[in-house]
Every structure is written in structure tokens, then in C-alpha cells.
Amino acid sequence: MLVAVLSNMRLNGRISVCGMISQYNLEQEEGVRNLFLLVTKRLRMQGFIVGDYYHMYPKYMEMVVPLIKQAKICYIEDVVEGIENAPAALVGLFSGKNVRKQVVVVGS
């Protein structure tokens, strides 16, 4: 995906990088072919870990919960029903099939 992102970035753009769960268990990591665009487009790419910002979580919740209640922000979940489907849902996380919050409903 980064190959496509780099091609479509504007000059002096910024890319934040987090997660990459689809790469965790690969025997050979996937590579990027057009990294020279970082130079020619003068891009900045920086990784972050959510724990770096955990101290800001209470303020975030204070700000976002009212917006969710007002339907100004909505979130999407990938939901699977039944504990028997949990293994496939987990595999989907590691293979990049999941693009939202993954939820497994095990009771009603």
C-alpha cells in the first residue's frame, strides 16, 4: 500500500506509520520499491506507538464521545458471530483482511 501512497503524496507531505500487523508473522517482510519519492517529494515519514500518546486519552474521550452521540462521528466494526469464527477473525487481522475494529460476538 505504501507504494501507492508515495506516488500520490503532495510535495512536503507527511506520512504517519503505526501498526503493520499484516507484517508480523511473514517469513519475508514485504518491501517498497519507490522510496526515492521520499526524497523527490520531500516527504516526512514517522512511526508512532499509541502508548506514546496514552496520556492524552482522557482528553480525547471528553472530545469524541459527544461527537459520536451527535452522530457527527461514526465508527465501523467488522463483526463475526460465534466463538467458532474467532480463529478466522484473528487470522484475518494478521493477513490484512480487517480494516476496522474486529469484534467477535460470543453471547447475546
C-alpha positions in Angstrom: 0.0 0.0 0.0 2.9 2.4 0.7 3.9 2.1 -2.9 0.6 3.7 -3.9 0.6 6.2 -1.1 4.1 7.5 -2.0 3.0 8.0 -5.6 0.1 10.1 -4.6 1.7 12.3 -1.9 2.0 16.1 -2.4 5.2 17.9 -2.0 6.3 18.2 1.6 3.6 15.7 2.7 3.7 13.8 6.0 3.0 10.1 6.5 2.4 8.6 9.9 3.1 4.9 10.3 1.5 2.7 13.0 0.6 -0.9 13.3 1.6 -3.1 10.4 0.0 -6.2 11.9 -0.1 -7.9 8.5 3.7 -7.9 8.6 4.2 -9.5 12.0 4.4 -13.2 11.0 5.7 -13.0 7.5 8.7 -15.1 6.8 9.9 -12.4 4.5 8.7 -8.8 5.0 7.2 -7.0 2.1 9.3 -4.3 0.6 8.7 -0.9 -1.0 10.0 -0.1 -4.5 9.6 3.6 -4.8 11.3 5.0 -1.7 13.1 7.6 -3.8 9.8 9.5 -3.8 10.5 10.3 -0.1 13.4 12.4 -1.4 12.0 13.9 -4.6 8.7 14.9 -2.9 10.5 16.0 0.3 8.3 13.7 2.4 8.4 13.1 6.1 7.6 9.6 7.3 7.5 9.0 11.1 6.4 5.9 13.1 4.5 6.1 16.3 3.2 3.8 19.0 -0.2 4.6 20.5 1.4 4.3 24.0 3.3 7.5 23.3 0.0 9.4 23.4 -1.9 7.4 26.1 -1.7 10.3 28.5 -4.0 12.2 26.1 -6.7 9.5 26.1 -9.0 11.2 28.8 -9.0 14.4 26.8 -9.7 12.5 23.6 -12.7 10.7 25.2 -14.0 14.0 26.5 -13.9 15.4 23.0 -15.0 12.4 20.9 -17.9 10.9 22.9 -20.2 13.9 22.4 -19.5 13.8 18.7 -20.3 10.1 18.5 -23.6 10.7 20.4 -24.4 13.5 18.0 -23.7 11.2 15.0 -21.1 13.6 13.8 -18.5 10.8 14.0 -19.4 7.2 13.3 -17.2 4.1 13.7 -17.4 0.9 11.8 -16.8 -2.6 13.2 -16.1 -5.9 11.5 -18.4 -8.2 13.4 -18.3 -12.0 13.3 -20.8 -14.2 15.2 -19.8 -17.1 17.4 -16.7 -18.3 19.2 -16.2 -20.9 16.4 -15.5 -18.0 14.0 -12.9 -16.3 16.3 -9.9 -18.1 14.8 -10.7 -17.0 11.3 -11.3 -13.4 12.5 -7.9 -13.5 14.2 -6.2 -14.8 11.1 -7.9 -12.0 9.1 -6.3 -9.4 11.4 -2.8 -10.8 10.6 -3.4 -11.1 6.9 -4.7 -7.6 6.4 -8.4 -8.5 5.7 -9.7 -6.4 8.6 -9.7 -2.7 8.1 -11.8 -1.7 11.1 -12.3 -2.7 14.7 -12.7 -6.5 14.8 -15.4 -7.8 17.1 -16.3 -11.4 17.8 -19.8 -11.8 19.4 -19.8 -14.8 21.7 -23.1 -14.3 23.6 -26.3 -12.3 23.3 
